[in-house]
Amino acid sequence: MADLVYPPVVLAAKTLFRVMDYRLDIQGTEHIPATGGALIACNHVSYLDFIFCGYGAQPAKRLVRFMAKQEIFANRVAGPLMRGMRHIPVDRSAGAASYQEALAKLRAGEVVGVFPEATISRSFTVKEIKSGTVRLAAEAGVPIVPMALWGTQRLWTKGRPKDLKQRHIPISILAGEPFTVDGDLDEATRDLRLRMTALLDRVQKDYPEAPAGAWWQPAHLGGTAPTPDEAAELDRRKPE
């Protein structure tokens, strides 16, 4: 089936990036397979992450089908676009159908994008993740490509007003080495989180702006974002 919606959306995103003059730093794209199924597992700090995660696969000429919550597909504007790009709706109360759809796409040789933390991390560190991502990759027989994003939280994140008019924002996209799941799923899940954390640590360290006390900086780097424990408490009080 031809992609009639996705390419124009990608073109529109690229045009927007140029207009806003985002300082994009994209590295590690050689790790994204040029052909065949693959699962991109990305950290989650912004409501816009799927745009930039998908953009990170563009040098490999791959279109990423994202697993996203059902509510986005119900939106009057976003819904038709999400369906047109053949993303995968996730009903959190009944996830079997979305899992099977993602599995079918991976087995058909497509790239599927997931955010293993499930929700945006208020602490801007990698939250605990469940085994669903590695289970999906193992059952499909495809590699996992870990990825880290940084800077997107400055545009629109949980608990902060969106500020989409900012220009010249540095945004980092880093893909890591792919790995296959072979063995214990819990061990593979821990491995995935370690890989994602290492990538995030790297892009945070190399980020060209690091003002002390910035709300978008994690606490361990001198920012005023909630600590992981504080973020967990906020999530309990104010679930997404």
HELIX and SHEET records of a PDB file:
HELIX    1   1 TYR A    6  MET A   20  1                                  15    
HELIX    2   2 THR A   29  HIS A   31  5                                   3    
HELIX    3   3 ASP A   49  TYR A   55  1                                   7    
HELIX    4   4 GLN A   58  ALA A   60  5                                   3    
HELIX    5   5 GLN A   70  PHE A   73  1                                   4    
HELIX    6   6 ALA A   78  GLY A   84  1                                   7    
HELIX    7   7 ALA A   96  ARG A  107  1                                  12    
HELIX    8   8 GLY A  132  ALA A  140  1                                   9    
HELIX    9   9 THR A  152  ARG A  154  5                                   3    
HELIX   10  10 LEU A  185  ASP A  206  1                                  22    
HELIX   11  11 ALA A  219  LEU A  221  5                                   3    
HELIX   12  12 PRO A  228  ARG A  237  1                                  10    
SHEET    1   A 7 ARG A  23  GLN A  27  0                                        
SHEET    2   A 7 PRO A 170  ALA A 175  1                                        
SHEET    3   A 7 ILE A 144  TRP A 150 -1                                        
SHEET    4   A 7 ALA A  38  CYS A  42  1                                        
SHEET    5   A 7 VAL A 111  VAL A 114  1                                        
SHEET    6   A 7 VAL A  64  LYS A  69  1                                        
SHEET    7   A 7 ILE A  88  VAL A  90  1                                        
END                                                                             
